[in-house]
Every structure is written in C-alpha cells, then in structure tokens.
Amino acid sequence: MKSYIKGIVIFKDSSPEGKRELKLSKGLNIITGHSKTGKSAVLDIIDWCLGVKDCTIPKGVITDFASLYALLIDLNGKNILLARKDEYKGKNYLHYEEVSNDLTIKDISLLNFKKSNFLRINEALEKINKIIDLTVNPENLPIDVEKKMPKTNIRSALSYVFQHQDIISSNSRLFYLDPIYTHFPVLAGWYGAEYYIVLDSIEKLQKRIKILTSRQEKAKNDNLKLENNLQNALRNYYNLIGKEYNSNWTIKECLHQIKNLDNYKKQEYSNKLQNRQDDIDILIENLLSEQIKYDRQISKIRSQLKQGDNYKLFLDKYKQQSDFSGIQTEYSCPICGKENEKLSIEAIEIIEAKEWLKQELVSVPRQTTKFDTELVNLRKKSNELGNQIKIFRKEYKKNNAILDKIIKEKNINEQKQKAKWKVISETEIYNDRKIQFDEKYLDELKANLSKFKERKTTYNETEKYDTEKKIIETEMSRIVEKLDFEHKPPELYFELKPNRQDTFKLYHNSLGDERIFLRQIGSASNALACHIGLFLSFLNYFSSQPKSKVPSILFFDQPSQVYFPSGTDNTDIEKVGQIYETILDEIERIEKETGIIPQIIVADHIKDLGDKTVKLYEHYFKADWRHGKGLI
C-alpha cells in the first residue's frame, strides 16, 4: 500500500518556540545524533499517534514539553493529520482529519486541531480502515454475522513495520507487536476483510460450541442425578404400599404417576389401651405398697414370736431351778436361837416370785395363740394382694404384646408417610433444579459453524500459504546474504502456516535437518541480520501485493548498536555500511519492481562511524542531533 509519513510535530503551545517538527520523506530517512537526544522517541511518537493503547514515549524532557503530538501521513494518496494529547489529558481520543495534499509539516499549527475532530480511538481507526480498505459492509457478506463483527485495523499492520531498539537484534523476539495469523491474508491482500471475519467467527463458534457442549453434558449428568433421586423415591414408596413400580417409566411418566399418587391406608388405633397400661402401673404400684405394709407387719410379728419363745425358755429354766430348792419362811440364829427377820422377808419374796413365774408360764401360750391368729390373717391379705398383682401383671404383659404390634404397624405407616414426603420433596427439587438446556440454540450454532467452514474452503488457504511463504523466504535469504552473518545457513525459513505451532517463527535447518530457531541462531549480529532480512522481505512482499493493507513503511531503531562501542574498528564500520547499502538496494529494487518508493526510517549513531560513512549517507539525514541539539 502506497504510504509514507511526512513528518511529526510536537506542540507545547501556540508560540513559535512551542513547536518542534521533524520532516520525513519517501525512501531512506536517517535520524542520527548522540544518545538521549530523542532518536528512539520518534518511533514511540508515531506509534502513539497511530492509536497504541499505552504510551511508551520516554518520560523526561519530551513529555515535560509536549501537550500535543501530531503525525502527518500519506495513506493511499490521502493526506491524514493525526494527533493525540499526552497520556494524562486525552489518551482515549485521537484527532483525525483529511487535509489538503499541499499541507506540510511546516504549515501545521495548533489552529489545525479542532475539538470536533478528536474522536474515540476506535472511531478514528475505523476512518483509517475505510481509507486502506479494511471496512466490511455486513450486507455484502454472503453469510450472516453478528452485529459486533471482529475487525482488524492499521494496528495489526504495524507488527510488520516497527523494529524497536530492544527487538532488532533480539534472539528471543521477532516482533514488536505479536502478529495475528488470521490477519495476515487480509493485510497481504489475498482475500477481502470478510476472510478474517469468517476465521474469527469459526474460532468463536468452536469455542462457544465447546462450552455449550460441556454445559449440555453437565446438564444431562445433573438432571440424570435428579431423575434418579426422584425415581428411587417413587420406587421406594410403591414398594412400601405394595404397588408395582415399572422400571421402564420415563421421567415424564414418573411425574405423571406422582400427580396421581395413591394414598396408603392408615391403621387407626385407640389410646385407651395405653391409658389402661398406665392405670395398671398405678394399681400394681398401690398393691405392692399395701403388700409391703402387710409383709412388714408379718415380719414384726415373727420377730415378737421369736422373742416370746426365748422368754418362755428362760422362764422354764428358772422354774426347774425353783422346783429343786425348798424355801423356808422362818429363819433363826443357830447360835442364840433368835429369829432373823431379814431372811424371812427375802424368803417370802422368793416364794411370791415363784408364784408369779407359774402364772406367767401359764399366760405365755395364750399370747402365742393370739399372734398366730394375727399372722395368719396378715399372710392371707398379703397373698390376696399378690394374686391381684399377678392378675394385673398378666394383663399388662398381654397389653404390651398388643401395643408392640400396634407400634410396629405405626412405624410402617410412618415409613410410608416419610416415603411419600420424599417423593414430593424430590419432585420439587427436580422441578426447581432441573437445567433447561437450549438444544435448539446449540444446533443453530453448529449449523452456522458448518456454513462458515464451507465458506472457508473456498479460500484455498493451504496452497496460498505455501506459495507466498516461499516468496518471503526467498527474498529473506537473498537479503541476509548481503549482511553480516557468521556461518551463513544454506537457506532461511519463515513459518506462515496458521495450523502449525511454529507460525511466524524464523529458523534454518542444520545439516542433520534439525530446525534451528532464532533463539539458537548464535550471535547478536546473526539475530540482527535475520531481523533486517525478514522485515525488508516483508516490505518487499507487501509492496508487491496490489491489495496490501500494510503501509510501505519500515522503522529500524539503532541497527548498528550490535557493533558499538567498537565503532572505530574498520571491520565493524564495513558491516554497518552493509546494512545501509542493503536498505538502499531494497528501496531501489522495490521501486523498480512495484513503482512504489517505500519509506525506511532509521534512528542510529551512524555519524559516529567516521567522515567517510557520513559523506556516503549524509544525503539521507533528516535530523542530526548533536552539540546540544535534540528532538526537544
């Protein structure tokens, strides 16, 4: 695509001192100068004005000065003035205006930037899309697409335009912006912008179908668990009530059965029997209490009878002793013959006691008979109570057997009731948690995917990728032959096929046919040669494509850094010279083959390489920032 950057402008204010400008042209543009003069910042300013999300302009002198950055660019023959404020005052807006082709960098002032021309970044990029033919009208598409269509824009093309200072000689990265393989055929002009939409739609549909298929499977599994729980609950209930359950019933048939759920017949029973048991408990308790009272009286009488028997034995013992001894009533002293009254009185008392003993012995049998009678009566009453207790206990035992049977029946009824509640509960859970999966929507997505895949087959991608990849590889190998490359490989390769893991990777084959990728390619000079060779081949290739959407612009940031600080070495100077000679050769070659004069901007220390080198390339200097000079 014919295009070139006419220059950049930095404004602080509207005064003459508040403006800095850098004029650029087609062909080779060299920006040289000492370190920290703003050479690399030129690339960052261009990128900022082309809508990059995050500002990378170095903090310091430039950002302290600038309030507005502007870029004048020729895109497909149209003069476009782009501008953007600093990242704190308007990073989400980009000035877009088509201006006269006669407008130059020198003519631009702050008056050129009207507030109405500051658009949202995406709006401004969409206007650029129209100029470079990346806009798609959905009405012109043969297939339906979503309202929010996937889009590509000039930002995707910049992957093939910019080579930053930290990228150009890297052996780990090729690109400043990682390219998107689905954009390449559109940017190269192989196919219209709808190609990217087709591929993006296929990718999105496949992801969505995968997600929905996974959800569908999960829904089936979750619903199956709910169904099994409900069916098991219904089966258990039918088993308890003695009704046949059909294992072949579908979930719909089960739900129909549940709507007409049969009630089981409850077994009614009275509480009177339990009340009777409670009464018997009380009666037995009372009878036992009475019986205990009689038993205590019996025990007491037995104790008294035992004591009476012991007393009688005692009396009998003393009676026998009294029968063997004769007792006188009158006693006199054997010496004087005088009567002893004291002994006579004691003798009389002993006789009286003997009489009492006889009477007591006579009365004991009468007392024993009395106790025997009472003891018989008490035993009779105790036995009567014992018989009553036996009768009540027998009744209690019988009643218990009946109650056990009733309770068992009651437990069965409770199980039936619980089983019924379980059926109802599982039905509610099923209705609440059942996942309603839209099978129709998934089928529609699959149908759309088939439609997009069918359209994709019309592009004949495989053959196209193989053919165009060889063109890029041939040009790259040709260019690298001119550059400093230690142990040059017989042939370099750049993988384009989108279905390969190595897409957009550069490599060469060893003698053993092993792939040697960039990270294994050797010295920094080898990596530099690969970067310059690949990106010059991109410039050549895109310039040769009539419908290419990639601007014919290339920015190299300090390619000679690999050979510094040894720049005074003549060998190294020659190697740097090879870089510039190769660049000039390619510009001439592209112009000759395509009629397009591409623009290559190089920020470099080239002036440090001696007066001879300076004289060779001085004609291409667009800025020489030394001796206090700089971008700002």
MOBELKA-V929705 format. One record per residue. N is the residue number from 1. PHI is phi as a letter, one per 20 degrees, with the letter a starting at -180 (* if undefined). Layout:
BEGIN
n->{N/N}
phi->{PHI/PHI}
END
This chain:
BEGIN
n->{1/2/3/4/5/6/7/8/9/10/11/12/13/14/15/16/17/18/19/20/21/22/23/24/25/26/27/28/29/30/31/32/33/34/35/36/37/38/39/40/41/42/43/44/45/46/47/48/49/50/51/52/53/54/55/56/57/58/59/60/61/62/63/64/65/66/67/68/69/70/71/72/73/74/75/76/77/78/79/80/81/82/83/84/85/86/87/88/89/90/91/92/93/94/95/96/97/98/99/100/101/102/103/104/105/106/107/108/109/110/111/112/113/114/115/116/117/118/119/120/121/122/123/124/125/126/127/128/129/130/131/132/133/134/135/136/137/138/139/140/141/142/143/144/145/146/147/148/149/150/151/152/153/154/155/156/157/158/159/160/161/162/163/164/165/166/167/168/169/170/171/172/173/174/175/176/177/178/179/180/181/182/183/184/185/186/187/188/189/190/191/192/193/194/195/196/197/198/199/200/201/202/203/204/205/206/207/208/209/210/211/212/213/214/215/216/217/218/219/220/221/222/223/224/225/226/227/228/229/230/231/232/233/234/235/236/237/238/239/240/241/242/243/244/245/246/247/248/249/250/251/252/253/254/255/256/257/258/259/260/261/262/263/264/265/266/267/268/269/270/271/272/273/274/275/276/277/278/279/280/281/282/283/284/285/286/287/288/289/290/291/292/293/294/295/296/297/298/299/300/301/302/303/304/305/306/307/308/309/310/311/312/313/314/315/316/317/318/319/320/321/322/323/324/325/326/327/328/329/330/331/332/333/334/335/336/337/338/339/340/341/342/343/344/345/346/347/348/349/350/351/352/353/354/355/356/357/358/359/360/361/362/363/364/365/366/367/368/369/370/371/372/373/374/375/376/377/378/379/380/381/382/383/384/385/386/387/388/389/390/391/392/393/394/395/396/397/398/399/400/401/402/403/404/405/406/407/408/409/410/411/412/413/414/415/416/417/418/419/420/421/422/423/424/425/426/427/428/429/430/431/432/433/434/435/436/437/438/439/440/441/442/443/444/445/446/447/448/449/450/451/452/453/454/455/456/457/458/459/460/461/462/463/464/465/466/467/468/469/470/471/472/473/474/475/476/477/478/479/480/481/482/483/484/485/486/487/488/489/490/491/492/493/494/495/496/497/498/499/500/501/502/503/504/505/506/507/508/509/510/511/512/513/514/515/516/517/518/519/520/521/522/523/524/525/526/527/528/529/530/531/532/533/534/535/536/537/538/539/540/541/542/543/544/545/546/547/548/549/550/551/552/553/554/555/556/557/558/559/560/561/562/563/564/565/566/567/568/569/570/571/572/573/574/575/576/577/578/579/580/581/582/583/584/585/586/587/588/589/590/591/592/593/594/595/596/597/598/599/600/601/602/603/604/605/606/607/608/609/610/611/612/613/614/615/616/617/618/619/620/621/622/623/624/625/626/627/628/629/630/631/632}
phi->{*/f/a/a/e/e/q/c/c/c/d/e/b/e/f/g/f/e/c/c/c/c/e/c/b/f/m/e/c/d/d/c/q/f/f/m/d/o/g/f/f/g/f/f/f/f/f/f/f/e/n/f/f/d/f/d/f/g/f/p/g/f/f/f/e/f/d/b/d/c/c/d/c/e/c/l/n/d/e/d/d/d/b/b/f/f/f/e/d/r/f/e/c/c/f/c/b/e/d/f/f/e/f/d/g/f/f/f/c/f/f/f/d/e/g/f/e/e/d/g/g/f/f/f/f/f/f/f/g/f/f/e/m/d/e/c/e/g/f/e/e/f/c/f/c/f/f/e/f/f/c/d/b/f/f/f/f/f/g/d/d/e/c/f/g/e/d/f/d/f/d/d/c/d/d/f/d/f/f/d/f/f/e/g/f/f/f/f/n/f/c/f/f/f/g/f/f/f/f/f/f/f/f/f/f/f/f/f/f/f/f/f/f/f/f/f/f/f/f/f/f/f/f/f/f/f/f/f/f/f/f/f/f/f/f/f/f/f/f/f/e/m/d/f/d/e/f/e/f/f/f/f/f/f/f/f/f/f/f/d/f/f/e/e/e/f/e/e/b/e/e/f/f/f/f/f/f/f/f/f/g/f/f/f/f/f/f/f/f/f/f/f/f/f/f/f/f/f/f/f/f/f/f/f/f/f/f/f/f/f/f/f/f/f/f/f/f/f/f/f/f/f/f/e/d/e/d/e/d/c/c/c/f/f/e/e/n/f/f/d/f/f/f/f/f/f/f/f/f/f/f/f/f/f/f/f/f/f/f/f/f/f/e/g/g/f/f/f/f/f/f/f/f/f/f/f/f/f/f/f/f/f/f/f/f/f/f/f/f/g/f/f/f/f/f/f/f/f/f/f/f/f/f/g/f/f/f/f/f/f/f/f/f/f/f/f/f/f/f/f/f/f/f/f/f/f/f/f/f/f/f/f/d/g/e/e/e/e/f/f/f/f/f/f/f/f/f/f/f/f/f/f/f/f/f/f/f/f/e/l/f/g/f/f/f/f/f/f/f/f/f/f/f/f/f/f/f/f/f/f/g/e/d/f/b/f/l/g/f/f/a/d/c/c/f/d/g/f/e/d/f/e/g/m/d/e/a/c/e/f/f/e/m/e/f/d/e/g/f/d/e/o/f/f/f/f/f/f/f/f/f/f/f/f/f/f/f/f/f/f/f/f/f/e/e/g/d/f/d/e/g/e/c/b/c/d/d/l/f/e/f/g/e/e/e/e/f/f/f/f/f/f/f/f/f/f/g/g/f/f/f/f/g/f/f/f/g/f/f/f/f/f/e/c/n/d/e/f/d/c/d/c/e/b/e/g/f/f/e/o/f/f/f/g/f/f/d/f/f/e/f/d/b/c/e/b/l/n/e/a/g/d}
END
